[in-house]
Amino acid sequence: MNSISKRQLAALLLITDMFELFCFGGSMSLETLYGVLAGIALQLLAALVFAAKGGELKKQAAVFYLVYAVFCGGTLFSALWRTSGAVYIPSESGKGIWGQLLTAGLIALVCLYSSSTGIKPVARAAVIAAAAGIFCLGIDFASAVLNADWSNITVPERKGFFYEVVRGGALSGGLGSMVVLSGEVREGRQKAFVWYFAAKAAVSAVLILTVLAVTGGIMEITDFPVITAAQLSQPFDAQRIDSLFLVIFAVFAVFSAALQVMTGAYLIKRIFPQFVRWRSSTVIAVTIGAALLISGRELLLIRACAAAAALIIAPLSTKRSAAKSSG
């Protein structure tokens, strides 16, 4: 792998988190924001412990992160299929499993091309995509905010703080990639982690507050509040859903899947050095298979526990290099 900057790593991970927020199902409230921010704070603390210890992952730990990458990739495809009706992806919405496989196949082709170029070009593109996405979403949601009822922010909470922390933890599919790829960051892990979690907290806060202001009054009948907020925001003429959001949704879906595929392929290379060819293809095939098994299920508790395990295992399963050990 080629080295990348802290901003590039943060952009790669932030895109995955934003896509998972786009696919957020169920109601939101201020408690959701508090739960997400609390989860981010806990994750940052665990990540800094991992960064302070340093070293590289042991082979046994690499197996766990490979499974985790496949699982997270499966949840991403499942989330894409689950929201297809709301976002309106015609081939997927009208053809059942064959539409799902067609969409997955198209994304898989892009992932194969991305993985063949290496992490560095993809990381560079991720910075541009993240910046463009935040800018376009700013336009999209700013137009909604102008007509929003800010009293909607106080929509009552029905689930409880702990449940919201779990939901926030489930929106962290990039943590495995963060652990695996952090060793490639030129400026060091600590700065990269602070950049990433600070950006995640800021974007999550702005997005959730805007969604509450726009959809708070209809939250009880809203399946996907972020998508609904985008639908209610029409800065330009559009049908069904704002074209800006649809483009960003598709681009972020591809980057999110590509990140898991590249992480999985990198780990296969470490675990099975003799496995020279078809690494990315193997990861994609297994990931789509996992998505078919997961399809229709959010698995919030499992995803949150897996994300926590990814951060807990990291500092416990690293080994220092010979240079550091001798020093």
C-alpha positions as CSV (number, residue, x, y, z in Angstrom):
1,M,0.0,0.0,0.0
2,N,1.0,3.6,-0.6
3,S,1.1,6.1,2.2
4,I,-1.8,8.5,2.6
5,S,-2.4,11.7,4.5
6,K,-4.5,12.2,7.6
7,R,-7.1,14.2,5.6
8,Q,-7.3,11.4,3.0
9,L,-8.0,8.8,5.6
10,A,-10.5,11.0,7.3
11,A,-12.3,11.6,4.0
12,L,-12.5,7.8,3.2
13,L,-13.9,7.0,6.6
14,L,-16.2,10.0,6.7
15,I,-17.8,9.1,3.4
16,T,-18.7,5.7,4.8
17,D,-20.2,7.2,7.9
18,M,-22.2,9.8,5.9
19,F,-23.6,7.1,3.7
20,E,-24.7,5.1,6.7
21,L,-26.4,8.2,8.0
22,F,-28.2,8.6,4.7
23,C,-29.6,5.1,5.2
24,F,-30.5,5.8,8.8
25,G,-33.9,4.1,9.5
26,G,-36.5,5.0,12.1
27,S,-37.1,8.2,14.0
28,M,-34.6,10.8,15.1
29,S,-34.6,13.1,18.1
30,L,-32.1,15.3,20.1
31,E,-31.4,12.1,22.0
32,T,-30.2,10.6,18.8
33,L,-27.7,13.4,18.4
34,Y,-26.5,13.0,22.0
35,G,-26.1,9.2,21.6
36,V,-24.2,9.6,18.3
37,L,-21.8,12.2,19.9
38,A,-21.3,10.1,23.0
39,G,-20.5,7.1,20.8
40,I,-18.0,9.2,18.8
41,A,-16.3,10.4,22.0
42,L,-15.9,6.9,23.3
43,Q,-14.6,5.7,19.9
44,L,-12.0,8.5,19.9
45,L,-10.7,7.6,23.3
46,A,-10.3,3.9,22.3
47,A,-8.7,4.9,19.0
48,L,-6.2,7.1,20.8
49,V,-5.2,4.2,23.1
50,F,-4.6,2.2,19.9
51,A,-2.6,5.0,18.4
52,A,-0.5,5.4,21.5
53,K,0.5,1.8,21.6
54,G,1.5,1.7,17.9
55,G,2.8,-1.3,16.1
56,E,1.1,-3.5,13.5
57,L,-1.7,-6.0,13.7
58,K,-0.9,-9.7,14.4
59,K,-1.9,-12.2,11.8
60,Q,-4.7,-13.6,14.0
61,A,-6.2,-10.1,14.4
62,A,-6.1,-9.6,10.6
63,V,-8.5,-12.5,10.3
64,F,-11.0,-10.7,12.5
65,Y,-10.7,-7.5,10.6
66,L,-11.1,-9.4,7.3
67,V,-14.4,-10.9,8.6
68,Y,-15.4,-7.5,9.9
69,A,-14.7,-5.8,6.5
70,V,-16.9,-8.4,4.8
71,F,-19.7,-8.0,7.4
72,C,-19.6,-4.2,7.0
73,G,-19.6,-4.4,3.3
74,G,-22.6,-6.7,3.5
75,T,-24.5,-4.2,5.7
76,L,-23.7,-1.4,3.2
77,F,-25.2,-3.3,0.3
78,S,-28.1,-4.3,2.5
79,A,-28.7,-0.7,3.4
80,L,-28.5,0.4,-0.2
81,W,-31.2,-2.2,-1.1
82,R,-33.3,-1.3,1.8
83,T,-33.4,2.4,0.9
84,S,-33.8,1.8,-2.9
85,G,-37.6,2.5,-2.8
86,A,-37.2,5.8,-0.9
87,V,-34.3,7.0,-3.1
88,Y,-36.0,5.5,-6.2
89,I,-33.5,3.2,-8.0
90,P,-35.8,1.8,-10.7
91,S,-33.9,-1.4,-11.7
92,E,-33.6,-2.3,-8.0
93,S,-37.0,-1.3,-6.9
94,G,-38.9,-3.2,-9.6
95,K,-37.1,-6.4,-10.1
96,G,-36.6,-7.9,-6.6
97,I,-33.5,-9.9,-6.0
98,W,-32.3,-9.6,-9.7
99,G,-32.5,-5.8,-9.4
100,Q,-30.5,-6.0,-6.2
101,L,-27.9,-8.2,-7.8
102,L,-27.7,-5.9,-10.9
103,T,-27.0,-2.9,-8.6
104,A,-24.5,-4.8,-6.6
105,G,-22.8,-6.0,-9.8
106,L,-22.4,-2.4,-11.1
107,I,-20.9,-1.3,-7.8
108,A,-18.7,-4.3,-7.8
109,L,-17.2,-3.4,-11.2
110,V,-16.3,0.1,-9.9
111,C,-14.8,-1.5,-6.8
112,L,-12.7,-3.8,-8.9
113,Y,-11.3,-0.9,-10.9
114,S,-10.7,1.2,-7.7
115,S,-8.9,-1.6,-5.9
116,S,-6.7,-2.2,-9.0
117,T,-5.4,1.4,-8.8
118,G,-4.4,1.2,-5.1
119,I,-5.4,3.1,-2.0
120,K,-3.6,6.3,-2.8
121,P,-5.6,7.4,-5.9
122,V,-8.8,6.4,-4.2
123,A,-7.9,8.4,-1.1
124,R,-7.1,11.4,-3.2
125,A,-10.5,11.1,-5.0
126,A,-12.2,10.6,-1.6
127,V,-11.1,14.1,-0.5
128,I,-12.7,15.6,-3.6
129,A,-15.8,13.5,-3.2
130,A,-16.2,14.3,0.5
131,A,-15.7,18.1,-0.1
132,A,-18.1,18.1,-3.1
133,G,-20.6,16.0,-1.1
134,I,-20.5,18.3,1.9
135,F,-20.9,21.4,-0.4
136,C,-23.8,19.9,-2.3
137,L,-25.5,18.7,0.8
138,G,-25.1,22.1,2.3
139,I,-27.0,23.6,-0.7
140,D,-29.6,20.9,-0.5
141,F,-30.3,21.1,3.2
142,A,-29.9,24.9,3.4
143,S,-32.8,25.3,1.1
144,A,-34.8,23.0,3.4
145,V,-33.8,24.9,6.5
146,L,-35.2,28.2,5.1
147,N,-38.7,26.7,5.3
148,A,-38.1,24.5,8.3
149,D,-39.9,24.7,11.6
150,W,-37.2,24.8,14.2
151,S,-39.6,23.9,17.0
152,N,-39.6,20.4,15.5
153,I,-36.1,19.9,17.0
154,T,-37.8,19.1,20.3
155,V,-39.6,16.1,19.0
156,P,-40.0,13.6,21.9
157,E,-37.7,10.7,22.4
158,R,-39.2,7.2,22.5
159,K,-36.2,4.9,22.6
160,G,-33.9,6.0,25.3
161,F,-30.3,7.3,25.5
162,F,-28.7,3.8,25.6
163,Y,-30.6,2.7,22.5
164,E,-29.4,5.9,20.7
165,V,-25.8,5.2,21.7
166,V,-26.1,1.7,20.2
167,R,-27.6,3.1,17.0
168,G,-24.7,5.6,16.8
169,G,-22.2,2.9,17.3
170,A,-23.8,0.9,14.5
171,L,-23.1,3.8,12.2
172,S,-19.3,3.1,12.3
173,G,-18.6,0.6,9.6
174,G,-15.3,2.2,8.7
175,L,-13.6,1.5,12.0
176,G,-12.0,-1.7,10.8
177,S,-10.6,0.1,7.8
178,M,-9.4,2.8,10.1
179,V,-7.4,0.3,12.2
180,V,-6.0,-1.5,9.2
181,L,-5.1,1.6,7.1
182,S,-3.9,3.9,9.9
183,G,-0.4,2.5,9.6
184,E,-0.2,4.0,6.1
185,V,-0.8,7.5,7.3
186,R,2.3,9.8,6.9
187,E,1.5,12.2,9.8
188,G,0.9,9.5,12.4
189,R,-2.2,7.9,13.7
190,Q,-3.1,10.4,16.5
191,K,-3.6,13.3,14.2
192,A,-5.5,11.2,11.6
193,F,-7.9,9.9,14.3
194,V,-8.6,13.4,15.7
195,W,-9.3,14.7,12.2
196,Y,-11.6,11.9,11.4
197,F,-13.7,11.9,14.6
198,A,-13.9,15.7,14.8
199,A,-15.2,15.8,11.2
200,K,-17.6,13.0,12.0
201,A,-19.0,14.8,15.0
202,A,-19.4,18.1,13.2
203,V,-21.1,16.6,10.1
204,S,-23.4,14.3,12.2
205,A,-24.5,17.2,14.4
206,V,-25.3,19.5,11.5
207,L,-27.1,16.7,9.5
208,I,-29.2,15.5,12.5
209,L,-30.2,19.0,13.6
210,T,-31.2,19.9,10.0
211,V,-33.2,16.6,9.6
212,L,-35.0,17.3,12.9
213,A,-35.9,20.8,11.8
214,V,-37.3,19.6,8.5
215,T,-39.0,16.3,9.3
216,G,-39.6,16.6,13.0
217,G,-43.3,17.1,12.5
218,I,-43.7,14.0,10.4
219,M,-41.0,11.9,12.1
220,E,-43.5,9.2,13.2
221,I,-44.4,8.4,9.6
222,T,-40.9,8.8,8.2
223,D,-38.9,5.6,7.4
224,F,-35.7,7.3,6.4
225,P,-35.5,10.8,7.8
226,V,-32.4,12.0,6.0
227,I,-33.7,11.0,2.6
228,T,-37.1,12.5,3.5
229,A,-35.4,15.8,4.4
230,A,-33.6,15.8,1.1
231,Q,-36.9,15.1,-0.7
232,L,-38.5,18.1,1.0
233,S,-35.5,20.3,-0.1
234,Q,-35.8,21.4,-3.7
235,P,-33.3,24.1,-4.5
236,F,-33.7,23.3,-8.2
237,D,-36.4,21.6,-10.3
238,A,-36.3,17.9,-9.6
239,Q,-38.5,14.8,-9.6
240,R,-39.0,12.6,-6.6
241,I,-35.8,13.5,-4.8
242,D,-33.3,16.3,-5.3
243,S,-30.8,15.4,-8.0
244,L,-27.9,16.7,-6.0
245,F,-28.6,14.3,-3.1
246,L,-29.2,11.4,-5.5
247,V,-25.7,11.9,-7.1
248,I,-24.0,12.2,-3.7
249,F,-25.9,9.1,-2.5
250,A,-24.6,7.0,-5.4
251,V,-21.0,8.3,-5.2
252,F,-20.8,7.7,-1.5
253,A,-22.3,4.2,-1.9
254,V,-19.5,3.3,-4.3
255,F,-16.7,4.8,-2.1
256,S,-18.1,3.0,1.0
257,A,-18.2,-0.4,-0.7
258,A,-14.7,0.2,-2.3
259,L,-13.2,1.0,1.1
260,Q,-14.3,-2.4,2.5
261,V,-13.2,-4.3,-0.6
262,M,-9.7,-2.7,-0.6
263,T,-9.4,-3.4,3.2
264,G,-10.4,-7.0,2.7
265,A,-8.1,-7.5,-0.3
266,Y,-5.2,-6.0,1.7
267,L,-5.9,-8.3,4.6
268,I,-6.1,-11.4,2.4
269,K,-2.6,-10.5,1.1
270,R,-1.3,-10.4,4.6
271,I,-3.0,-13.6,5.8
272,F,-2.5,-15.6,2.6
273,P,0.6,-14.2,0.8
274,Q,0.4,-17.0,-1.8
275,F,-3.1,-15.7,-2.8
276,V,-1.8,-13.5,-5.6
277,R,-4.8,-13.1,-7.9
278,W,-8.5,-12.5,-7.5
279,R,-8.3,-11.1,-4.0
280,S,-10.7,-8.2,-4.7
281,S,-13.0,-10.4,-6.7
282,T,-13.1,-12.9,-3.8
283,V,-13.9,-10.2,-1.2
284,I,-16.7,-8.7,-3.5
285,A,-18.3,-12.2,-4.0
286,V,-18.3,-13.0,-0.3
287,T,-19.5,-9.5,0.6
288,I,-22.5,-9.7,-1.8
289,G,-23.2,-13.2,-0.3
290,A,-23.2,-11.7,3.2
291,A,-25.5,-8.9,2.0
292,L,-28.0,-11.4,0.7
293,L,-28.0,-13.1,4.2
294,I,-28.3,-9.7,6.0
295,S,-30.9,-8.2,3.6
296,G,-33.9,-6.8,5.3
297,R,-32.2,-6.7,8.8
298,E,-30.5,-3.7,10.4
299,L,-28.7,-5.7,13.1
300,L,-28.0,-2.6,15.1
301,L,-26.8,-4.4,18.3
302,I,-24.5,-6.7,16.3
303,R,-23.1,-3.9,14.3
304,A,-22.5,-1.8,17.4
305,C,-20.8,-4.7,19.2
306,A,-18.7,-5.4,16.2
307,A,-17.6,-1.8,16.0
308,A,-16.7,-1.8,19.7
309,A,-14.7,-5.0,19.2
310,A,-12.8,-3.5,16.3
311,L,-11.5,-0.8,18.6
312,I,-11.0,-3.0,21.7
313,I,-9.1,-5.7,19.8
314,A,-6.8,-3.2,18.0
315,P,-4.5,-2.2,20.9
316,L,-4.6,-5.8,22.3
317,S,-3.5,-7.5,19.1
318,T,-0.6,-5.3,17.9
319,K,3.0,-6.1,17.9
320,R,5.8,-3.6,17.9
321,S,8.3,-3.6,15.1
322,A,11.9,-4.8,15.8
323,A,13.2,-1.2,15.6
324,K,10.8,0.0,18.3
325,S,11.4,-3.1,20.5
326,S,15.1,-2.6,20.5
327,G,14.8,1.0,21.3
